[in-house]
């Protein structure tokens, strides 16, 4: 079934991204991290959601932000500080965190490129260094649905029908490498891993 295949792809991708995050930034037990874009769910049960919180070595140093109530999340990850907030308007001080992390969220932010820019700029404001990932718009298979080329269609009835047929109702506004880099208030390095783009910065 395509859902289980998509979940395996997502799990493999999240494992690689967490490993890269740890290798690049070498965080320790004193490092504060904000993860923007968690869902109200535990990790597992066929889903790779909240992989970061389930596997990061120091969960007590993580502040996780989600748009919805986070009751189930809080129960699953009692050491993580959970905050309900819009990623475009974070309730934190400038530079409050050592590291900012956001995995495959920016493509779902409402408001077009301006909404995405506000989301990224807020993460950059509250964290001194950031790690932002998104599916690569130029990769031929959409990782959310495993449909080829559907994300290349212009927004509208045909694309929306195909996405809904897969049970996908979120905003989907994918980015290429230049588009991703353009959202940041400072130069970043964009790593192109084929299916995934990873922006790390400041460069």
C-alpha positions in Angstrom: 0.0 0.0 0.0 1.3 3.4 -0.9 0.9 4.8 2.6 3.2 2.3 4.1 5.8 2.9 1.3 5.5 6.7 1.9 6.0 6.1 5.7 9.2 4.0 5.0 10.6 6.7 2.7 9.8 9.4 5.3 11.4 7.4 8.1 14.6 6.8 6.1 14.7 10.5 5.2 14.3 11.6 8.8 17.0 9.3 10.0 19.4 10.7 7.5 18.5 14.3 8.4 18.9 13.9 12.1 22.3 12.2 11.6 23.4 15.1 9.4 22.1 17.7 12.0 24.1 16.0 14.7 27.2 15.8 12.5 27.0 19.4 11.4 26.3 21.1 14.6 27.7 18.7 17.2 25.1 19.7 19.9 25.6 18.6 23.5 23.5 18.5 26.7 23.9 22.2 27.1 22.6 23.1 23.6 19.1 24.6 23.4 17.0 23.6 20.3 13.7 24.8 19.0 11.8 22.4 16.6 9.1 24.3 14.7 6.4 22.2 13.1 5.6 19.2 15.3 2.3 17.4 15.2 0.1 16.3 18.1 1.0 12.6 18.0 3.6 10.2 19.4 6.3 8.7 17.2 5.6 5.3 15.6 2.5 3.3 14.8 3.3 3.6 11.0 4.1 7.3 11.2 7.5 9.0 11.2 6.0 12.2 12.8 8.1 13.7 15.6 11.1 11.5 14.8 13.4 14.3 16.1 11.9 14.3 19.6 11.9 10.5 19.7 15.6 10.2 18.9 17.4 13.4 19.8 19.8 12.6 22.7 18.8 15.5 25.0 15.0 15.9 24.7 15.0 18.0 27.9 16.8 20.8 25.9 14.2 20.8 23.1 11.3 23.2 22.8 8.8 21.9 20.3 6.3 24.2 18.5 3.0 23.1 16.9 0.0 25.0 15.6 -2.6 22.7 17.3 -3.1 21.6 20.9 -0.2 19.3 21.8 -1.8 17.1 24.5 -0.8 13.7 22.9 2.6 15.1 22.0 3.2 16.2 25.6 2.2 12.8 27.0 4.5 11.0 24.5 7.5 13.3 25.1 7.3 14.5 28.7 10.9 15.8 28.7 10.3 18.1 25.8 8.8 21.6 26.4 5.8 22.0 24.0 4.4 25.3 22.9 1.4 26.0 20.7 2.1 28.9 18.3 2.1 29.9 14.7 5.6 29.4 13.2 5.2 32.8 11.5 5.0 34.5 14.9 7.0 32.7 17.6 6.7 33.7 21.2 10.4 33.7 21.9 13.2 36.3 22.4 15.7 37.1 19.7 18.5 34.4 19.8 16.8 32.5 22.6 18.0 29.1 21.2 21.3 27.8 20.0 19.8 25.8 17.2 16.6 26.0 15.1 15.2 22.9 13.4 12.3 22.5 11.0 11.7 19.4 9.0 9.5 19.4 5.9 7.2 22.2 7.2 7.9 25.3 5.2 6.2 23.8 2.1 2.9 23.6 4.1 3.0 27.2 5.4 0.0 29.2 4.2 0.4 32.6 2.5 2.6 31.8 -0.5 6.2 32.8 -0.6 5.6 35.7 1.8 4.1 33.3 4.4 7.1 31.0 4.0 9.5 33.9 4.3 7.9 35.0 7.6 8.2 31.4 8.9 11.9 31.1 8.0 12.7 34.6 9.3 11.1 33.9 12.6 13.1 30.7 13.0 16.3 32.7 12.2 15.3 35.4 14.6 14.9 33.1 17.6 17.8 30.6 16.9 21.4 31.5 16.3 21.9 28.7 13.7 19.3 26.9 11.7 18.6 23.6 9.9 15.5 23.7 7.6 14.5 20.9 5.2 11.9 20.7 2.5 11.2 18.3 -0.4 12.9 19.3 -3.6 10.4 20.7 -6.1 12.6 19.4 -9.0 12.6 15.8 -7.8 10.0 14.0 -10.0 8.2 12.1 -7.2 6.2 13.9 -4.6 7.2 12.4 -1.3 3.9 13.1 0.4 1.9 11.0 -2.0 4.5 9.1 -4.0 2.8 10.4 -7.1 5.1 11.4 -10.0 5.0 14.9 -11.3 1.8 15.9 -9.4 3.6 18.7 -7.5 4.7 20.1 -10.9 1.1 20.8 -11.9 -0.1 24.4 -11.2 -2.3 24.8 -8.2 -5.8 24.2 -9.1 -8.5 21.6 -9.8 -6.3 18.8 -11.4 -3.6 18.9 -8.8 -6.0 19.3 -6.0 -8.1 16.4 -7.1 -5.0 14.1 -7.3 -3.9 15.2 -3.9 -7.3 14.7 -2.3 -7.5 11.3 -3.9 -4.5 10.4 -1.8 -6.1 11.9 1.3 -3.7 14.9 1.3 -5.5 18.1 2.3 -2.5 20.3 3.5 -1.1 23.4 1.8 1.6 22.2 -0.7 3.8 24.9 -2.1 7.1 23.2 -2.9 10.5 24.9 -3.3 13.6 24.6 -5.4 17.1 25.4 -4.1 17.1 29.0 -5.1 13.6 29.6 -3.8 14.5 28.0 -0.4 17.7 30.1 -0.1 15.7 33.3 -1.0 13.6 32.9 2.1 16.5 33.5 4.6 17.6 36.9 5.9 21.2 35.9 5.5 23.3 33.6 3.2 22.8 29.9 3.8 24.2 26.7 2.3 21.6 24.6 0.5 22.4 20.9 0.4 20.6 19.1 -2.5 20.1 15.5 -1.5 17.9 14.7 -4.5 14.5 14.2 -3.0 15.3 16.7 -0.1 16.8 20.1 0.2 18.5 21.2 3.5 19.3 24.8 4.3 21.9 25.3 7.0 23.0 28.7 8.1 24.2 31.3 8.6 26.8 30.2 6.0 
